[in-house]
């Protein structure tokens, strides 16, 4: 985790992650498309969300990054699907 911490410290403001090392690590992995799936758009919608197993990585429109952990991967998939459905529903109503 030290290499991740050092890379983040050199790359972005530590305030971006609110001190959450897992959020920082997953954010770095997402830069290399290491997530299982992703949805949303932090610029044009409320947030961008990526799922890493039983964790969701959320980047909001101001650019802050959060990590939500679920007890099971199924719970994470269910929450991800709900967010994805909201995003897709809004995308079709805006068009």
PyMOL CGO cylinders between C-alpha atoms (Angstrom):
from pymol import cmd
from pymol.cgo import CYLINDER

trace = [
    CYLINDER, 0.00, 0.00, 0.00, 2.98, 2.32, 0.44, 0.3, 1, 1, 1, 1, 1, 1,
    CYLINDER, 2.98, 2.32, 0.44, 3.63, 2.58, -3.30, 0.3, 1, 1, 1, 1, 1, 1,
    CYLINDER, 3.63, 2.58, -3.30, -0.02, 3.54, -3.84, 0.3, 1, 1, 1, 1, 1, 1,
    CYLINDER, -0.02, 3.54, -3.84, 0.15, 6.12, -1.05, 0.3, 1, 1, 1, 1, 1, 1,
    CYLINDER, 0.15, 6.12, -1.05, 3.34, 7.63, -2.46, 0.3, 1, 1, 1, 1, 1, 1,
    CYLINDER, 3.34, 7.63, -2.46, 1.93, 7.75, -5.98, 0.3, 1, 1, 1, 1, 1, 1,
    CYLINDER, 1.93, 7.75, -5.98, -1.27, 9.41, -4.78, 0.3, 1, 1, 1, 1, 1, 1,
    CYLINDER, -1.27, 9.41, -4.78, 0.64, 11.93, -2.68, 0.3, 1, 1, 1, 1, 1, 1,
    CYLINDER, 0.64, 11.93, -2.68, 2.66, 12.89, -5.77, 0.3, 1, 1, 1, 1, 1, 1,
    CYLINDER, 2.66, 12.89, -5.77, -0.34, 12.89, -8.13, 0.3, 1, 1, 1, 1, 1, 1,
    CYLINDER, -0.34, 12.89, -8.13, -3.36, 14.44, -6.41, 0.3, 1, 1, 1, 1, 1, 1,
    CYLINDER, -3.36, 14.44, -6.41, -4.50, 16.28, -3.31, 0.3, 1, 1, 1, 1, 1, 1,
    CYLINDER, -4.50, 16.28, -3.31, -4.91, 13.98, -0.28, 0.3, 1, 1, 1, 1, 1, 1,
    CYLINDER, -4.91, 13.98, -0.28, -8.23, 15.73, 0.39, 0.3, 1, 1, 1, 1, 1, 1,
    CYLINDER, -8.23, 15.73, 0.39, -9.67, 14.08, -2.72, 0.3, 1, 1, 1, 1, 1, 1,
    CYLINDER, -9.67, 14.08, -2.72, -9.94, 10.77, -0.82, 0.3, 1, 1, 1, 1, 1, 1,
    CYLINDER, -9.94, 10.77, -0.82, -10.79, 12.01, 2.67, 0.3, 1, 1, 1, 1, 1, 1,
    CYLINDER, -10.79, 12.01, 2.67, -8.03, 9.88, 4.16, 0.3, 1, 1, 1, 1, 1, 1,
    CYLINDER, -8.03, 9.88, 4.16, -9.51, 6.62, 2.81, 0.3, 1, 1, 1, 1, 1, 1,
    CYLINDER, -9.51, 6.62, 2.81, -6.56, 4.54, 1.58, 0.3, 1, 1, 1, 1, 1, 1,
    CYLINDER, -6.56, 4.54, 1.58, -8.82, 1.95, -0.05, 0.3, 1, 1, 1, 1, 1, 1,
    CYLINDER, -8.82, 1.95, -0.05, -10.59, 4.65, -2.07, 0.3, 1, 1, 1, 1, 1, 1,
    CYLINDER, -10.59, 4.65, -2.07, -7.20, 5.94, -3.19, 0.3, 1, 1, 1, 1, 1, 1,
    CYLINDER, -7.20, 5.94, -3.19, -5.98, 2.47, -4.15, 0.3, 1, 1, 1, 1, 1, 1,
    CYLINDER, -5.98, 2.47, -4.15, -9.13, 1.63, -6.09, 0.3, 1, 1, 1, 1, 1, 1,
    CYLINDER, -9.13, 1.63, -6.09, -9.04, 5.00, -7.84, 0.3, 1, 1, 1, 1, 1, 1,
    CYLINDER, -9.04, 5.00, -7.84, -5.52, 4.22, -9.06, 0.3, 1, 1, 1, 1, 1, 1,
    CYLINDER, -5.52, 4.22, -9.06, -6.67, 0.79, -10.25, 0.3, 1, 1, 1, 1, 1, 1,
    CYLINDER, -6.67, 0.79, -10.25, -9.56, 2.42, -12.10, 0.3, 1, 1, 1, 1, 1, 1,
    CYLINDER, -9.56, 2.42, -12.10, -7.07, 4.51, -14.07, 0.3, 1, 1, 1, 1, 1, 1,
    CYLINDER, -7.07, 4.51, -14.07, -5.90, 1.22, -15.59, 0.3, 1, 1, 1, 1, 1, 1,
    CYLINDER, -5.90, 1.22, -15.59, -9.50, -0.07, -16.05, 0.3, 1, 1, 1, 1, 1, 1,
    CYLINDER, -9.50, -0.07, -16.05, -9.12, -2.59, -13.21, 0.3, 1, 1, 1, 1, 1, 1,
    CYLINDER, -9.12, -2.59, -13.21, -12.78, -2.41, -12.20, 0.3, 1, 1, 1, 1, 1, 1,
    CYLINDER, -12.78, -2.41, -12.20, -15.35, -5.14, -12.83, 0.3, 1, 1, 1, 1, 1, 1,
    CYLINDER, -15.35, -5.14, -12.83, -17.82, -2.62, -14.28, 0.3, 1, 1, 1, 1, 1, 1,
    CYLINDER, -17.82, -2.62, -14.28, -18.50, 1.11, -14.36, 0.3, 1, 1, 1, 1, 1, 1,
    CYLINDER, -18.50, 1.11, -14.36, -21.36, 3.53, -14.94, 0.3, 1, 1, 1, 1, 1, 1,
    CYLINDER, -21.36, 3.53, -14.94, -22.25, 7.18, -14.74, 0.3, 1, 1, 1, 1, 1, 1,
    CYLINDER, -22.25, 7.18, -14.74, -20.36, 10.33, -15.51, 0.3, 1, 1, 1, 1, 1, 1,
    CYLINDER, -20.36, 10.33, -15.51, -18.93, 12.64, -12.85, 0.3, 1, 1, 1, 1, 1, 1,
    CYLINDER, -18.93, 12.64, -12.85, -18.95, 15.61, -15.25, 0.3, 1, 1, 1, 1, 1, 1,
    CYLINDER, -18.95, 15.61, -15.25, -22.37, 15.29, -16.87, 0.3, 1, 1, 1, 1, 1, 1,
    CYLINDER, -22.37, 15.29, -16.87, -24.27, 13.41, -14.14, 0.3, 1, 1, 1, 1, 1, 1,
    CYLINDER, -24.27, 13.41, -14.14, -24.19, 13.03, -10.36, 0.3, 1, 1, 1, 1, 1, 1,
    CYLINDER, -24.19, 13.03, -10.36, -21.24, 10.65, -10.16, 0.3, 1, 1, 1, 1, 1, 1,
    CYLINDER, -21.24, 10.65, -10.16, -19.12, 7.97, -11.77, 0.3, 1, 1, 1, 1, 1, 1,
    CYLINDER, -19.12, 7.97, -11.77, -19.23, 4.56, -10.08, 0.3, 1, 1, 1, 1, 1, 1,
    CYLINDER, -19.23, 4.56, -10.08, -16.97, 1.54, -10.50, 0.3, 1, 1, 1, 1, 1, 1,
    CYLINDER, -16.97, 1.54, -10.50, -17.44, -1.87, -8.90, 0.3, 1, 1, 1, 1, 1, 1,
    CYLINDER, -17.44, -1.87, -8.90, -14.47, -3.82, -7.58, 0.3, 1, 1, 1, 1, 1, 1,
    CYLINDER, -14.47, -3.82, -7.58, -15.89, -7.08, -6.24, 0.3, 1, 1, 1, 1, 1, 1,
    CYLINDER, -15.89, -7.08, -6.24, -17.87, -6.10, -3.15, 0.3, 1, 1, 1, 1, 1, 1,
    CYLINDER, -17.87, -6.10, -3.15, -16.72, -2.48, -3.15, 0.3, 1, 1, 1, 1, 1, 1,
    CYLINDER, -16.72, -2.48, -3.15, -18.08, 0.49, -5.05, 0.3, 1, 1, 1, 1, 1, 1,
    CYLINDER, -18.08, 0.49, -5.05, -15.83, 3.40, -5.88, 0.3, 1, 1, 1, 1, 1, 1,
    CYLINDER, -15.83, 3.40, -5.88, -17.76, 6.65, -6.25, 0.3, 1, 1, 1, 1, 1, 1,
    CYLINDER, -17.76, 6.65, -6.25, -16.37, 9.85, -7.77, 0.3, 1, 1, 1, 1, 1, 1,
    CYLINDER, -16.37, 9.85, -7.77, -18.77, 12.77, -7.34, 0.3, 1, 1, 1, 1, 1, 1,
    CYLINDER, -18.77, 12.77, -7.34, -19.05, 15.85, -9.55, 0.3, 1, 1, 1, 1, 1, 1,
    CYLINDER, -19.05, 15.85, -9.55, -16.64, 17.97, -7.43, 0.3, 1, 1, 1, 1, 1, 1,
    CYLINDER, -16.64, 17.97, -7.43, -14.07, 15.16, -7.83, 0.3, 1, 1, 1, 1, 1, 1,
    CYLINDER, -14.07, 15.16, -7.83, -14.11, 13.64, -4.34, 0.3, 1, 1, 1, 1, 1, 1,
    CYLINDER, -14.11, 13.64, -4.34, -13.66, 9.87, -4.15, 0.3, 1, 1, 1, 1, 1, 1,
    CYLINDER, -13.66, 9.87, -4.15, -15.47, 7.50, -1.78, 0.3, 1, 1, 1, 1, 1, 1,
    CYLINDER, -15.47, 7.50, -1.78, -15.36, 3.75, -1.25, 0.3, 1, 1, 1, 1, 1, 1,
    CYLINDER, -15.36, 3.75, -1.25, -18.46, 1.85, -0.15, 0.3, 1, 1, 1, 1, 1, 1,
    CYLINDER, -18.46, 1.85, -0.15, -17.96, -1.72, 1.10, 0.3, 1, 1, 1, 1, 1, 1,
    CYLINDER, -17.96, -1.72, 1.10, -20.74, -4.33, 1.15, 0.3, 1, 1, 1, 1, 1, 1,
    CYLINDER, -20.74, -4.33, 1.15, -20.97, -7.62, 3.04, 0.3, 1, 1, 1, 1, 1, 1,
    CYLINDER, -20.97, -7.62, 3.04, -21.30, -9.63, -0.15, 0.3, 1, 1, 1, 1, 1, 1,
    CYLINDER, -21.30, -9.63, -0.15, -20.52, -9.14, -3.80, 0.3, 1, 1, 1, 1, 1, 1,
    CYLINDER, -20.52, -9.14, -3.80, -24.21, -9.74, -4.58, 0.3, 1, 1, 1, 1, 1, 1,
    CYLINDER, -24.21, -9.74, -4.58, -25.15, -6.71, -2.45, 0.3, 1, 1, 1, 1, 1, 1,
    CYLINDER, -25.15, -6.71, -2.45, -22.56, -4.59, -4.27, 0.3, 1, 1, 1, 1, 1, 1,
    CYLINDER, -22.56, -4.59, -4.27, -23.86, -5.76, -7.65, 0.3, 1, 1, 1, 1, 1, 1,
    CYLINDER, -23.86, -5.76, -7.65, -27.44, -4.96, -6.61, 0.3, 1, 1, 1, 1, 1, 1,
    CYLINDER, -27.44, -4.96, -6.61, -26.49, -1.42, -5.54, 0.3, 1, 1, 1, 1, 1, 1,
    CYLINDER, -26.49, -1.42, -5.54, -24.39, -0.92, -8.67, 0.3, 1, 1, 1, 1, 1, 1,
    CYLINDER, -24.39, -0.92, -8.67, -27.29, -2.07, -10.86, 0.3, 1, 1, 1, 1, 1, 1,
    CYLINDER, -27.29, -2.07, -10.86, -29.65, 0.39, -9.12, 0.3, 1, 1, 1, 1, 1, 1,
    CYLINDER, -29.65, 0.39, -9.12, -27.22, 3.27, -9.77, 0.3, 1, 1, 1, 1, 1, 1,
    CYLINDER, -27.22, 3.27, -9.77, -26.71, 2.12, -13.36, 0.3, 1, 1, 1, 1, 1, 1,
    CYLINDER, -26.71, 2.12, -13.36, -30.48, 1.98, -13.92, 0.3, 1, 1, 1, 1, 1, 1,
    CYLINDER, -30.48, 1.98, -13.92, -30.88, 5.53, -12.55, 0.3, 1, 1, 1, 1, 1, 1,
    CYLINDER, -30.88, 5.53, -12.55, -28.10, 6.77, -14.82, 0.3, 1, 1, 1, 1, 1, 1,
    CYLINDER, -28.10, 6.77, -14.82, -29.51, 5.04, -17.90, 0.3, 1, 1, 1, 1, 1, 1,
    CYLINDER, -29.51, 5.04, -17.90, -33.04, 6.26, -17.14, 0.3, 1, 1, 1, 1, 1, 1,
    CYLINDER, -33.04, 6.26, -17.14, -31.81, 9.86, -16.90, 0.3, 1, 1, 1, 1, 1, 1,
    CYLINDER, -31.81, 9.86, -16.90, -29.72, 9.48, -20.06, 0.3, 1, 1, 1, 1, 1, 1,
    CYLINDER, -29.72, 9.48, -20.06, -32.79, 8.39, -22.05, 0.3, 1, 1, 1, 1, 1, 1,
    CYLINDER, -32.79, 8.39, -22.05, -34.98, 11.21, -20.69, 0.3, 1, 1, 1, 1, 1, 1,
    CYLINDER, -34.98, 11.21, -20.69, -32.33, 13.84, -21.54, 0.3, 1, 1, 1, 1, 1, 1,
    CYLINDER, -32.33, 13.84, -21.54, -32.02, 12.68, -25.15, 0.3, 1, 1, 1, 1, 1, 1,
]
cmd.load_cgo(trace, "trace")
